[in-house]
Amino acid sequence: MYDLAALIAAFTTLLVIIDPIGLAPLFVAMTQGMDAKKRRAIAVRSCLVGAGLLVMFGLLGESVLGFVGISMPAFRIAGGVLLFLTALDMLFERRQTRRSDTADEGAQEHHDDPSVFPLAIPLIAGPGSIATIILLTGQAEGVTDYVTVLGVMLSVIFIVYLFFMAAGVMERLLGKVGINVITRLLGMLLAALSVQFILDGLQSFGFLGA
């Protein structure tokens, strides 16, 4: 059963890995020159597609893992390693550079509508967020927990939408330095959370004491 501390940890993990602050400048770049109505439509579409994919993996992810013979503890350790690598990218600014490159590639191929690619995939529903939602739903003990985790995920997606709508204002207020500072702080937090995932997986295998 998810308690308040677990809910806060789940919310924080998803918020850090999806990183609305880091996505906002990319949204501005890919919708440059568009009017407010078109920007809003792209924001809504990208968030809906991203949320839909994460819901699908949240509901079916563990079944898919079982079908290919992967246990949840093993996936929890692998997911923790993946999240830790993402945290390192955030701390050393590699993540934003790679996201910008991905966004540029997507903008060249879909210059009229970047909502599905690259905004929804892989910037919102990328490997890190997919791994995270599978890990979180894997800890669920009933329907209520599943609904709770998915509700937390949808609340994070809503925050992404709000940042998309306020991206221009936020970019002017924070500036490049402010965004870099916040990204590094989130990276430190994500590193600690990813280590916890790895420890939980090792404990499930019996390598660590209860």
PEBEL-V319653 format. One record per residue. N is the residue number from 0. RES is the residue in one letter. PHI is phi as a letter, one per 30 degrees, with the letter a starting at -180 (NA if undefined). PSI is psi in radians with two decimals (999 if undefined). Layout:
n	res	phi	psi
N	RES	PHI	PSI
N	RES	PHI	PSI
This chain:
n	res	phi	psi
0	M	NA	2.27
1	Y	d	2.16
2	D	c	-3.08
3	L	d	-0.73
4	A	d	-0.71
5	A	d	-0.66
6	L	d	-0.73
7	I	d	-0.73
8	A	d	-0.73
9	A	d	-0.78
10	F	d	-0.79
11	T	d	-0.75
12	T	d	-0.85
13	L	d	-0.68
14	L	d	-0.72
15	V	d	-0.77
16	I	d	-0.63
17	I	d	-0.62
18	D	h	1.21
19	P	e	-0.63
20	I	d	-0.71
21	G	d	-0.50
22	L	d	-0.50
23	A	e	-0.84
24	P	d	-0.58
25	L	d	-0.66
26	F	d	-0.74
27	V	d	-0.78
28	A	d	-0.69
29	M	d	-0.24
30	T	c	0.35
31	Q	d	2.32
32	G	i	-0.12
33	M	d	2.66
34	D	d	2.96
35	A	d	-0.65
36	K	d	-0.78
37	K	d	-0.68
38	R	d	-0.75
39	R	d	-0.74
40	A	d	-0.72
41	I	d	-0.71
42	A	d	-0.80
43	V	d	-0.80
44	R	d	-0.76
45	S	d	-0.70
46	C	d	-0.68
47	L	d	-0.77
48	V	d	-0.79
49	G	d	-0.77
50	A	d	-0.72
51	G	d	-0.75
52	L	d	-0.73
53	L	d	-0.63
54	V	d	-0.76
55	M	d	-0.81
56	F	d	-0.56
57	G	d	-0.65
58	L	d	-0.59
59	L	c	-0.12
60	G	e	-0.83
61	E	d	-0.59
62	S	d	-0.71
63	V	d	-0.73
64	L	d	-0.76
65	G	d	-0.61
66	F	d	-0.63
67	V	c	0.10
68	G	i	0.48
69	I	c	2.20
70	S	d	2.75
71	M	d	-0.71
72	P	e	-0.70
73	A	d	-0.74
74	F	d	-0.57
75	R	d	-0.72
76	I	d	-0.80
77	A	d	-0.72
78	G	d	-0.67
79	G	d	-0.72
80	V	d	-0.76
81	L	d	-0.77
82	L	d	-0.62
83	F	d	-0.71
84	L	d	-0.66
85	T	d	-0.70
86	A	d	-0.71
87	L	d	-0.72
88	D	d	-0.72
89	M	d	-0.71
90	L	d	-0.57
91	F	c	0.32
92	E	i	0.19
93	R	d	-0.54
94	R	d	-0.81
95	Q	d	-0.64
96	T	d	-0.77
97	R	d	-0.70
98	R	d	-0.68
99	S	d	-0.71
100	D	d	-0.76
101	T	d	-0.71
102	A	d	-0.69
103	D	d	-0.73
104	E	d	-0.74
105	G	d	-0.65
106	A	d	-0.59
107	Q	d	-0.64
108	E	d	-0.54
109	H	b	1.03
110	H	d	-0.38
111	D	d	-0.59
112	D	b	1.68
113	P	d	0.28
114	S	d	-0.78
115	V	d	-0.92
116	F	b	2.17
117	P	c	0.06
118	L	d	-1.00
119	A	d	-0.82
120	I	b	2.09
121	P	c	0.23
122	L	d	-0.66
123	I	c	-1.04
124	A	c	1.32
125	G	c	-3.07
126	P	e	-0.72
127	G	d	-0.82
128	S	d	-0.60
129	I	d	-0.80
130	A	d	-0.72
131	T	d	-0.77
132	I	d	-0.60
133	I	d	-0.72
134	L	d	-0.77
135	L	d	-0.77
136	T	d	-0.43
137	G	d	-0.40
138	Q	d	-0.10
139	A	d	2.48
140	E	c	0.04
141	G	a	-3.12
142	V	d	-0.68
143	T	d	-0.73
144	D	d	-0.71
145	Y	e	-0.85
146	V	d	-0.68
147	T	d	-0.82
148	V	d	-0.77
149	L	d	-0.61
150	G	d	-0.70
151	V	d	-0.77
152	M	d	-0.76
153	L	d	-0.59
154	S	d	-0.64
155	V	d	-0.72
156	I	d	-0.65
157	F	d	-0.66
158	I	d	-0.69
159	V	e	-0.79
160	Y	d	-0.77
161	L	d	-0.71
162	F	d	-0.64
163	F	d	-0.75
164	M	d	-0.49
165	A	c	0.27
166	A	d	-0.77
167	G	d	-0.80
168	V	d	-0.77
169	M	d	-0.71
170	E	d	-0.69
171	R	d	-0.64
172	L	d	-0.83
173	L	d	-0.68
174	G	i	3.00
175	K	d	-0.70
176	V	d	-0.78
177	G	d	-0.73
178	I	d	-0.69
179	N	d	-0.71
180	V	d	-0.80
181	I	d	-0.70
182	T	d	-0.70
183	R	d	-0.69
184	L	d	-0.75
185	L	d	-0.60
186	G	d	-0.71
187	M	d	-0.76
188	L	d	-0.74
189	L	d	-0.64
190	A	d	-0.77
191	A	d	-0.74
192	L	d	-0.65
193	S	d	-0.67
194	V	d	-0.65
195	Q	d	-0.70
196	F	e	-0.78
197	I	d	-0.76
198	L	d	-0.69
199	D	d	-0.71
200	G	d	-0.74
201	L	d	-0.67
202	Q	d	-0.66
203	S	d	-0.55
204	F	d	-0.16
205	G	i	0.18
206	F	d	-0.42
207	L	c	2.69
208	G	d	2.81
209	A	d	999
